[in-house]
Amino acid sequence: MTSDIGITWDNLDIVKENLKRIKSHYEWYLYKYPKLYLNRNKKKIKKPSFVDNQFDQCFNMVTDDGKEFRISAYWCGYFENLYSATIKENEDPDLVYRP
């Protein structure tokens, strides 16, 4: 099953930054909750600065005009997993994250 986050951007550099944030958040989340995931990262990972202080499943992404907004990482949960994140309009392999 695939799902879109439902947001569009015009600035490719901002999209790349948001993809990096998805990756950093997910890797940190796997580290923080090792009992939920068998494929956890064993190296120590510091909480990214853009992760919400109150809710670990939320983090900030950036809009085209540079403003940050909070998004809930619905792919983080007891039954949920992130298998990949892809920028749809571009086939560049650097724009795909697969844990």
Secondary structure, 3 states (H helix, E strand, C coil): CCCCCCCCCCCHHHHHHHHHHHHHHHHHHHHHCCCCCCCCCCCCCCCCCCECCCCCCEEEEECCCCCEEEEECCCCCCCCCCCCEECCCCCCHHHEECC
